[in-house]
Amino acid sequence: MAFLTCQFSRGEILLKPLILYFTADYPSTEILKSFLEAVDPDVVKYVEIGIPESNPLYDGPTIKATHSLALKNYKPNHLAEYTGILGRKGIPAFALSYYEKFNKLGSGYATFLKDAGFSGVIIPDLLTDYSEESDRIIPEIEEIFSFIPFFNPATPDGLINAVSSLTGSWIYYGLQPSTGIDIPFDLEEVSRRILDLLPGREINFGFGIRTTGQIGEILSLGSSGVAIGSLLVQYLNDKDLEGFRKFQESVKEVCASAE
């Protein structure tokens, strides 16, 4: 598998496969900071930070539960602390937020997120529920920082091609309709569709990835990386930094064994 080489196993400029998702201020500001300090820059290429919402529609039950507590702790100035920790490790941070905020606040919201240290934003409901707004909103965001398209198997090919042409950064492809959902699917068939539609683009897969075995399988099919969110919640709940570090090490082993 020539494409599945990992930075930690060879001294080259190579793939770092992991994208990690955390909800801002969950389960507390200090616990989240400790986990971000423990993020391994040799295996993690991006971190998503979810902005707490009262109704995160496209998050599954595990992540939705984190939003409820995070809303009680959330302070906007904490975001710069989180992106600062990651920035010192050389890891870009991407915000995950919903259409309603952009509809209410316009491009000023994107400017706020950029000023907080984010490299771009993911809006999971934009292309599903408000696709008619994408021609207006995406160029406005791209004037400020990167818009990361979120697609899933139900997204029409035409919309995927049209939106991808408006952006230059990576693509987020959900294997399931939301996080924490487990609908049977053919991994190779689902993966091949988006990889064939957008050859040459950086495509990272998420939603429904729960084991290191699945990570290895997805990378072997040609994915640029995998996003993990629900799997991390138990580590956070247990304040299990050692388990979190071991998880990152296990991904290194998956990559190393695949060469």
N, C-alpha and C positions, 0 to 999 in steps of 0.2 A: 504494500500500500504506500506508494511513493509519496502521496500527498499528505499522509498522516505522520508527519515528523514533528517532534516537540522540542521547544527551545531548551528544555532542561536535559535532554539526552544527547544533544549535539551543540557545539558552539557556533551555530549559524543563526541567521535571522529567520526564525521558523514559527510555526503555528503555536499560539496560546489558545487553547480551545474553550475555556470556561467564561461564561457571562453569569454573574451572580445578581440576584434580585433581593433587595431588602426594602421594607416599608420604612419610610423616614420616622424616626423616634419610636420604633417598636423593637423590643418591648419597653425600652427606655432609652434616653439619649446616651447615657454612659455605656450601657450594654452594647448598643449598636456601634458606638465608637470603638469599643474593644474588639468587636468582630472585624470592623474595617481595618483596624491596625493589624489584624491577623491574616488579612487577604494576601495570598502569595502571588507576587507579580510575575513569577515564572510560569504560572499556569492560568491565571486570570487575566483576560485582555480587556474586559469592560465590566463595569458594575452599573446596574439599573437601580435607581432609588425611586420608589413609588411615593408620590405626594398623597398623603392621607385624604380619603374621600368618604363622604357619607354613603355613597352608593356606587362602589366600584364594579360596574356591571359585568365587565369581562374578566374579572378575577374569580377564581373558584372559591369554595367555602373556606379553605385553609388561609388563603391570602386575605379574603374578606374579613375574617376574624381579626387579623392583624390591624386592619384599618380602624376598627372600632376602638381599640385601645390607643393606637397611635394618634388618633384625633385628640385625645385628652392630653397628650404630651407635646403635640406638634407646635413648634415655633419656627416661622420661616427662616430666621437667622441661623438655625441649626444646619440648614442645607449647606452653607458655605463651609462649615466645620467638617462635614462629611466629605464633600468634594476635595477639601484641602488635604485630608488624610490620604485620599486616593491619589491626588495629584503629586504628592511627595513620593509616591511609589511609581509614578508614571502610568497610572491606569486612568483612562478617560471614564467619566461618569455621565450617564444619560438619565434624564428624568422620565418617569412614566406618569402621565397625567391624562385627564379626560377632556373631551370636546367642550363641555360646559364652561370650563374656565377660559378657554380661548375665545369662545363665543361672547362671554361677558367682558373680558379684559383686552381682547384683541392682541396685537403684536406686543403690547406692553408686558404681557405675561411671559412671552418668549424672551424678552429682554431681561426680565426679572430672573428667569432661570439661567440665562447665560451669565448674568452678573453674579449669580450664586455659584458659578464654576462648572456648570454643565456644558458638555460638548454638543448636546442635541436632545431631542425629545421624542418619545413614543406616545402616540395617542390611539389606544387600542380600539376605541369606538368610532373614530372618524370615518374610516373607509367602509365600515359595516352599516352604521346608522345614519351617517351624514355625508355620504360619498359625493353628493351634489355640491358640497361646500369645499371639496378638496382642491379644486382648481384655484380657489381664492386663498384658502388658508395655507396650503403648502408653500407657494412662492413667498408669502409673507414671512413664514418661519425660516425658509432657506436664506432670506436676506440677513438673518440674525445668527443662526447656527443651523445644525443639521436636523432635518426631519427624517426620522427612521420609520419607513413604512412597515406596518404590521399587516400581514396577510395570513389567511388560513385556507384550508382546502375548499371552503365555500366561496372564496373570492374569485370572481370571474377573471378569465385570462386577460380580457381587454382592459379591465381596471388595473390589474397587476402591471401590464406593459405601460399603460398611460401614466400611472403614478411613479413607477420606477424611472421613467424618462425625466421626471421633475426633480429627481434626487440624485445625489452622488455618493452617499454613504452606504452603510451596510443595510441589509434587509433582514427583518425579523419574521420568521415563518412559524406559525403555531400549528403544531401537529393535532391539537385538540381545539375546540371552540373557546375554551377558557382554561385557566389553571385549575388543577385539582380534579379535573374531569377525566374519566377513563372510558372512552368509547372505543371499541375494537376497530383497528384499521391496519392496512398493509403498509408497514413502514417504508419499504422500498418503493412502492407505488406512489405514496404520498410525497416522499422526498424527491423522487425522480421528476415529478411534474414541475416543481418550482425550479429545480436545477437546470432542467432543459429549457424552461421559459426564459431564464435570465442567466445565460452562460457568461462566465467571467465576473459576475457580481459576488460580493461577499455575502453569503446567506447563512444566517445562524438560526438554529431551530430551538424551539421551546414549547412549553405547555404539554405536560404529560410525561416528562422524562424523570424517572425516579431511581434509576440504578446506574452504577458505573458501567454495567454491561450494555445498557441501552446507549450510554454515551459513546462507547466504543463502536457500537453498530452504526449509529448515526454518522459518526465521523468517517467510518469506512465507506459510506455511501457517497461521500463527497462534500458533506457539510463543512463550512468554515469553522463552526463552533456550536456549542449548545448552551442554552440558558436554563439555569436552575433557580427555583424560587421556593416552592412549597416544601421541598426536601430540606431546606435550611431552617424552617420555622422551629422544628423540634430542638435543633442545636441552640437556637436563640432562647427558647422557652426554658431549657435546662441550663442556660449559661455555659454550655459545653464547648468551650474554645478548643479543647484538645480534640474532641470529636470532629469539629469543623476543620482543624488542621489535618487530621487523618483523612478526612474526605478529600481534601485537595491533593494530598499525597497519593490517594488511590487513583485519582484521575491521571496523575503523572504516570503511574504504573500501567494504566490502560494504554496510554500513548506509547510508552516504551515497549510494551509487549506486542504492539501492532506493527512495529517497524520490521 
